Amino acid sequence: MILYHKMPISERCTGRNLLNHCRQVGRPAKLEYTYYLLKDVEEIDNDELDPNTWVVKFTIDDTIHYAYGSKQLDALKKVLEDVEPILRGKL
């Protein structure tokens, strides 16, 4: 029987660094994100935002999270702020 020692991840590892760590260790198993322009997304109806706003669809296992930003990186940063506790819980 092989036992693996699980080391905790540092609290300083946040945002994109945490996302890269999750990819490297392969947890959570289903982790994907895709960028869209708001004008191309039919399932989100928001007339208050510019149609050229970026939307990131972030999926963890079977849970979907959305965030908006004027740039793709802004949208990713916002969604990572929201899902950071979830990602840490899956590690």
C-alpha positions as CSV (number, residue, x, y, z in Angstrom):
1,M,0.0,0.0,0.0
2,I,1.4,3.4,-1.0
3,L,0.5,6.4,1.1
4,Y,1.0,9.9,-0.1
5,H,1.6,12.8,2.2
6,K,-0.7,15.7,1.3
7,M,1.1,19.0,1.9
8,P,-1.1,22.1,2.4
9,I,-0.9,24.9,-0.2
10,S,0.4,28.2,1.0
11,E,-2.2,31.0,1.6
12,R,0.0,33.2,-0.5
13,C,-0.8,31.1,-3.5
14,T,-3.9,32.9,-5.0
15,G,-5.4,33.9,-8.3
16,R,-3.7,32.6,-11.4
17,N,-1.0,30.9,-9.3
18,L,-3.6,28.8,-7.5
19,L,-5.2,28.0,-10.9
20,N,-1.8,26.8,-12.2
21,H,-1.2,24.7,-9.1
22,C,-4.6,23.0,-9.5
23,R,-3.7,22.2,-13.1
24,Q,-0.3,20.8,-12.1
25,V,-1.7,18.5,-9.4
26,G,-4.8,17.6,-11.5
27,R,-7.4,18.6,-8.9
28,P,-10.2,19.2,-9.1
29,A,-10.6,16.6,-11.9
30,K,-12.9,18.7,-14.0
31,L,-11.6,22.3,-14.2
32,E,-12.2,24.3,-17.3
33,Y,-12.8,27.9,-18.4
34,T,-13.7,29.6,-21.6
35,Y,-13.9,33.2,-22.7
36,Y,-16.8,34.7,-24.6
37,L,-17.9,38.2,-25.7
38,L,-21.1,39.1,-24.0
39,K,-22.8,39.7,-27.3
40,D,-22.2,36.1,-28.2
41,V,-23.6,34.6,-25.1
42,E,-27.4,33.9,-25.3
43,E,-27.8,32.4,-21.8
44,I,-26.8,35.6,-20.1
45,D,-29.1,38.6,-20.6
46,N,-27.6,41.8,-19.4
47,D,-28.5,45.1,-21.1
48,E,-26.4,47.2,-18.7
49,L,-23.0,46.0,-19.9
50,D,-21.2,46.8,-23.1
51,P,-21.7,44.0,-25.6
52,N,-17.9,43.8,-26.0
53,T,-17.5,42.9,-22.4
54,W,-15.6,39.6,-21.8
55,V,-17.4,36.8,-20.0
56,V,-15.5,33.9,-18.5
57,K,-17.4,30.6,-17.9
58,F,-15.5,28.8,-15.2
59,T,-16.5,25.2,-14.5
60,I,-15.4,23.2,-11.4
61,D,-16.8,19.7,-11.4
62,D,-20.5,20.4,-12.2
63,T,-20.7,23.9,-10.9
64,I,-20.5,26.9,-13.3
65,H,-19.4,30.4,-12.4
66,Y,-19.4,33.5,-14.5
67,A,-17.6,36.8,-14.3
68,Y,-17.3,39.9,-16.5
69,G,-14.4,42.1,-17.4
70,S,-13.3,44.6,-20.0
71,K,-10.4,42.3,-20.7
72,Q,-10.1,38.5,-20.5
73,L,-7.6,38.8,-17.7
74,D,-9.9,41.0,-15.6
75,A,-12.8,38.5,-16.0
76,L,-10.5,35.6,-14.9
77,K,-9.2,37.5,-11.9
78,K,-12.8,38.2,-10.8
79,V,-14.0,34.7,-11.1
80,L,-10.9,33.4,-9.3
81,E,-11.6,35.6,-6.4
82,D,-15.1,34.0,-6.1
83,V,-14.0,30.4,-6.5
84,E,-10.8,30.5,-4.5
85,P,-12.3,28.9,-1.4
86,I,-13.9,26.1,-3.6
87,L,-10.6,25.4,-5.3
88,R,-8.7,25.2,-2.0
89,G,-11.4,22.8,-0.7
90,K,-10.8,20.5,-3.6
91,L,-7.0,20.3,-3.1
